[in-house]
């Protein structure tokens, strides 16, 4: 059974990444290998490429800097023997994401409290003037 192959347009659709972003990822050496080409020079991706793109997009959207993703990709590209280094990169990022989640939870709690207060005032008809600017307090 032949491996499934995808054009850059199909990969863009399947990953939610733009064609320009896919080309940029390639230029920035974020991929694990050179992208195959057809005899006509068109890029051809396979399932493993899509899986890797999904991972690096998750890392990127969760806040991992591109330089760190490039470093991680380089470790993976270099093959066996550096798994502890790869793990260290992932653990560091996991911890950074957990800190960000905790910060967002704090922000959410404040917003939820404001929603509760405004909701009570809107229902009671007493919302007029909530945080209204006061004349003369420039």
C-alpha positions as CSV (number, residue, x, y, z in Angstrom):
1,X,0.0,0.0,0.0
2,X,1.5,3.4,-1.0
3,X,1.9,6.1,1.5
4,X,-0.7,8.9,1.4
5,X,0.7,12.0,-0.3
6,X,-0.6,15.6,0.0
7,X,-0.1,18.8,-1.9
8,X,0.7,22.0,-0.1
9,X,-2.9,23.1,-0.5
10,X,-4.2,19.9,1.0
11,X,-1.8,20.3,3.9
12,X,-2.9,23.9,4.4
13,X,-6.5,22.7,4.6
14,X,-5.8,19.8,6.9
15,X,-3.6,21.8,9.3
16,X,-5.3,25.2,9.2
17,X,-1.9,26.7,8.3
18,X,-1.6,29.0,5.3
19,X,0.5,28.0,2.3
20,X,2.8,30.9,3.2
21,X,3.2,29.6,6.7
22,X,4.0,26.1,5.5
23,X,6.7,27.6,3.2
24,X,8.0,29.7,6.1
25,X,8.2,26.7,8.4
26,X,10.3,25.0,5.7
27,X,12.7,28.0,5.3
28,X,13.0,28.3,9.1
29,X,14.0,24.6,9.4
30,X,11.1,23.7,11.6
31,X,10.4,20.5,9.6
32,X,12.0,17.2,10.3
33,X,13.2,16.7,6.7
34,X,13.3,18.4,3.4
35,X,9.9,18.4,1.8
36,X,9.7,16.0,-1.2
37,X,9.0,17.4,-4.6
38,X,7.3,16.1,-7.7
39,X,9.1,16.1,-11.0
40,X,7.4,19.4,-11.6
41,X,8.9,20.9,-8.4
42,X,5.7,20.9,-6.4
43,X,5.9,20.1,-2.7
44,X,4.6,16.7,-1.6
45,X,3.9,15.9,2.1
46,X,3.0,12.6,3.7
47,X,1.2,11.6,6.9
48,X,4.3,11.9,9.1
49,X,4.7,15.5,7.9
50,X,1.2,16.3,8.8
51,X,1.6,14.9,12.3
52,X,4.7,16.9,12.8
53,X,3.1,20.1,11.5
54,X,0.2,19.5,14.0
55,X,2.7,19.2,16.8
56,X,4.8,22.2,16.0
57,X,1.7,24.3,15.4
58,X,0.5,23.3,18.9
59,X,3.8,24.2,20.4
60,X,3.7,27.6,18.5
61,X,0.2,28.5,19.5
62,X,0.8,27.5,23.1
63,X,3.7,30.1,23.2
64,X,6.9,28.2,22.4
65,X,9.3,30.6,20.7
66,X,10.2,29.7,17.1
67,X,13.8,29.4,18.1
68,X,13.0,26.8,20.7
69,X,10.8,24.9,18.2
70,X,13.7,25.0,15.7
71,X,16.0,23.6,18.4
72,X,13.5,20.8,19.2
73,X,13.1,20.0,15.5
74,X,16.9,19.9,15.2
75,X,17.1,17.4,18.1
76,X,14.5,15.2,16.6
77,X,16.2,15.4,13.1
78,X,19.5,14.4,14.6
79,X,18.0,11.0,15.6
80,X,18.4,8.8,18.6
81,X,20.6,9.6,21.6
82,X,19.2,13.0,22.6
83,X,15.8,12.0,24.0
84,X,16.7,13.5,27.4
85,X,17.3,16.9,25.8
86,X,14.1,16.6,23.9
87,X,12.3,15.8,27.1
88,X,13.8,18.8,28.8
89,X,12.6,21.1,26.1
90,X,9.1,19.7,26.4
91,X,9.0,19.8,30.2
92,X,10.2,23.4,30.2
93,X,7.4,24.3,27.8
94,X,4.9,22.3,29.7
95,X,5.8,24.3,32.9
96,X,5.5,27.6,31.0
97,X,2.0,26.6,29.7
98,X,0.9,25.6,33.2
99,X,2.0,29.1,34.5
100,X,0.1,30.8,31.7
101,X,-3.0,28.7,32.4
102,X,-2.8,29.7,36.1
103,X,-2.5,33.3,35.1
104,X,-5.4,33.0,32.7
105,X,-7.5,31.3,35.5
106,X,-6.9,34.3,37.7
107,X,-7.9,36.7,35.0
108,X,-11.0,34.6,34.3
109,X,-12.0,34.7,37.9
110,X,-11.9,38.5,37.9
111,X,-13.9,38.7,34.7
112,X,-16.5,36.2,36.1
113,X,-16.9,38.3,39.2
114,X,-17.5,41.4,37.0
115,X,-20.0,39.4,34.9
116,X,-21.8,38.4,38.1
117,X,-21.9,42.0,39.5
118,X,-23.1,43.5,36.2
119,X,-25.7,40.7,35.8
120,X,-27.1,41.3,39.2
121,X,-27.3,45.1,38.6
122,X,-28.8,44.7,35.1
123,X,-31.5,42.4,36.5
124,X,-32.2,44.7,39.4
125,X,-32.3,47.8,37.2
126,X,-29.4,49.4,39.0
127,X,-26.7,49.1,36.3
128,X,-26.8,52.8,35.3
129,X,-23.6,54.5,36.5
130,X,-21.5,51.4,37.0
131,X,-18.0,52.6,36.4
132,X,-19.3,55.7,34.7
133,X,-16.7,58.4,34.3
134,X,-17.1,61.2,36.8
135,X,-17.0,64.8,35.6
136,X,-14.2,66.9,37.1
137,X,-11.9,64.0,38.0
138,X,-9.3,64.5,35.2
